[in-house]
Amino acid sequence: MTDDLGAAGLRFERDGVIGWCVIDRPAARNALTPAMYFGIKRAVQLVNSDPELAALIITGTGDVFAPGGDLGGRSEPGDDMPPLTGPEVLPFTTVRDSRAPVISAVNGICQAGGLLIAMMSDIAVASERATFRVPELLRGIVDATYSAILPAHVGVAVARDLMLSGRRFDAAEAQRLGVISRVVPHEKLREEAVTAAKQVLQTGPQARAHVKRMLHSHYGPIDYQTMFLSLETSPEPREGMRAFMEKRAPEWVPEEMAPDWSHK
């Protein structure tokens, strides 16, 4: 396996025994194409199969970690996407189940699929400048992964709050709620992410794998059947994505409740 992740918006870098998967698509604010989602899976598989690598750190560029999928449906020249559909493309359980430690170094805006990557990592280290959001319902998307894992991190009441409101929250609140575990000064993010990887690598790999399996049993089942059926048959995701691209409220929002998009 080469270091080419098959996605123009991803870079793979080596720093000793640590591999870095860098989300680097600034023209689209690091929005994830299907090839980028699958490329993150490839990065995990690469670290687990290469004897010269021991851990993976996922990070972004500029002031964005990852805002989730590209709602415009765009791709990039050079994307190498195998003929896969649905949950086979998504990297979340691959990140969660990785034998090698996976650390997310959250450098900025982190929401939707980007936040799921951070939450599924062994440790998420966030810059004090990072912001978070679970915006799927604002676009009419039934997100089965969040429904399964977020209550295990924050409890049902807070999961309802974050999912049903789609509100933004800062790094301090994310840490307090249990969405992520570590917040560090922005200028020390890379150093602290490496420290987290070193700490996890002190633990026995077989014992660690068993403990991770026990911890993951607290997550609920991921109902991808309902999620992808809704994406195919419900008018809401199409309207939600169209409204986002047109910078307006979706048609289901009462007129007097519609946000002022001039400030978005």
N, C-alpha and C positions, 0 to 999 in steps of 0.2 A: 504494500500500500504506500502511495506517495503522499507528500505533504499537500498536494493539490486537493482542496475540499470540494471542487466542482461548482463553486459559486463565486461570481465576480465580486460580491460584497463581503467576502470573508478572506482573512489572511491567517495562515498558520505560521507561527514563529517558535523557534526552539531556544530555550535558555537553560542549558544544562539538562537536568532530567525533567524539567517542566515544559510542557507545550502550552502555547498561548493561542487561543482562537479569538481573533480580533474582528469584531463586527465593524466594518469600515465601508459604509455606503453613504457618505455625507450628502450627496445630492438629493437623496430621498430620506434624510434624517434617520438613517439606519433601519428603515422599514425592511422587514424580512420577507424576501421572496420565497417561494417553495424550495428553490435550490439552496437558499441560505439555511432554511430550517433543516433540510436534509444534510447540508454541509456540516451543521453542528453535530448531527448524529455521526457523520464521518469522522469528525475531530475526536469524539469520544472513542470510537472504534479504533482510530489510529493510536491513541495513547494506550489503549488496552492491549494492542497487538505488537507494539514496538518495544523491545526489551531495553532500549536506551531511554525511554520515557517512563515517568512514574506518576505524573499528575497533570491535570489540565486546568488552566485558568481561562475563563471566558470573560471578555471585557469589550467595551465599545470605544468609540472615538469622540473627541470633542465633548459636548455637553449631553450626549445621548448614549445610553447603554443599548436599549432596544425598545421601540414603541409597539412591537407586535407586527402582525402581517401587513404587507403592502395592500391597502384597501383599493388601490387603483388597479390591481391585478398586473402590475408591470413586472418585467424581468429584465435581465441585463445580458448583453452579448457575452458569451463565454460560459453562461450557466449550463451545467451538465446535470440535468435532472432525469433520473431513471423513470420508467413508466409506472409510477406509483400514484395512488390516490388515497384520500382520507387519512386515517390515523397512521398509515405506514410512513407518511412524510414527516410527521411530528417528532421532535427530538426529546420530549419531556420525560417519558419513562426510560429512555436510553440514558439520559443524564442521571436520573434517579438511581438506576440499577448498575451504574458503572463500578467495576471492580477498582479501578484507579480513582483516587480522589478527584472530584470536580469542584472547583471553587469559582464562584462568580464575583468579579470585581466590578461593582455597579458604580459607574462613573458619572451617571446623570439620569436623564429621563428613563424610567423603567416601568413599562406597563404592558398589559395584555400578554402576548406570548413571551415577551421579554421578562416580565415578572415571573411567569411560570418557570422559565429557565433558571432564574435566580432561586426560586423557592425549591426547585427540585435538586439544586446543587447540594453537596454535602455541607458547605458553609457559604453564605452570601455575605460578603464584606462590602458595605456601601459607603460611598463618599457622603459627607455631611450635606453636600449639595444635591444629592439624589432626590428625585420625586417619584411617586408611585401612583398607580391607578389601575382599577379593574373595569375597563370601559365596554366590555362586550355587549351588555344589555342595552347600552346606549345606541348600539348599531343593530339591535334585534338578533343578536347571535346567542344561541344556547351553548354556553361553554361548559362541557362536561368535565373537563380537567379541573377547572376551578371549583366546581360543585363538589368534586370528590376530595380535593386536597386542602382547600382553604379552611374549612371548618376544623380540620385537624391541627392547623397552625394557630388559629385565632378564636375558635369556638363558633357556634352557630350564630349567635346574636351579632357578633362583629362581622362574620362572613356575610350575613344578610345586609348589614349596613354598607359594606364595601362593594358588594355586587349589585345591589338594587339601586344604590345612589350613583355609582360610577364616579364618586368624588375623588379628587386628588388628595394625597397626604404626603407629608415630608418624611425624611429619613428617621427623625427622632420618634415620630408616631409609629412608623413601620417597625422599628425595633421594639418599642413598648408593647405593641400588639402581638408581636411574635411572627410577623411576616418575614422578616430577616433577622439575623442575630447580631451583626456587628456593624457599628458606624464609626468611621475614622475620619481624621482630617483629610481633605481632598488631596493635598500634596503627598500624603503618605499611603494612598490607596494601593499602588503597585506593591510597595514594601509590605504592607499588611496582608495583602492577598497571598504573597509568597510565604509569609510567616504562617498563615492558616494552612497552606498546603504542607509545609514542613511539619506542622503539628500533627496533622492527620497521618502523615507518612511514618510517624513514630509508632503507630498502632499496628497490631498484627493483622495482616491482610485477610486471613480466613476468619478470625474472630470478628473483624470489622464487617465483613460481608454478612455474617449471621446477625449481628446487631442491627445493621441497616435493614435486613429483611424483617426483623421483629418491629423496628420502628415504622416501617412502611405499612405494616398491617393495620395501623391506625387510620390510613387513608381509606376512603370508600371506593367502591367499584366505579370505574370511569365508563359512563354510558355513551360511548361514541355513536352507537346506533341512532339514538335520538338526536344527537348533535348534528350528524351529517345528513340525516333524513330531513331535519328542519332546514339546513342550509340549501338542500335541493328543492324543497317543496313549499316552504313558507315565503310569503312576499316580504316579510319584515327584514331579513338580512339584506336583500337587494335594495329596499327602500332606505335602510340605515346607511349602507355604503354609498348610495347615490346622494343622500343628504349630506354626508360627510364631504364628498368630493365637491358638492355644489355650495358648501358652507352655509347650510340652513338647517333648521330643525326638521327631524322626520315628521311625516304627516300625522303620526299618532300623538304628537305632543299638542296639548291644547294651546291655542294661539296666545292666550294671556300668560302661559307658562313657558313660552319659547325663549331660549337664551338670546342675548344680544350678540350675534355673530360678528358685529363690527369690531368687537374687542378680542376676538379669538385669534 
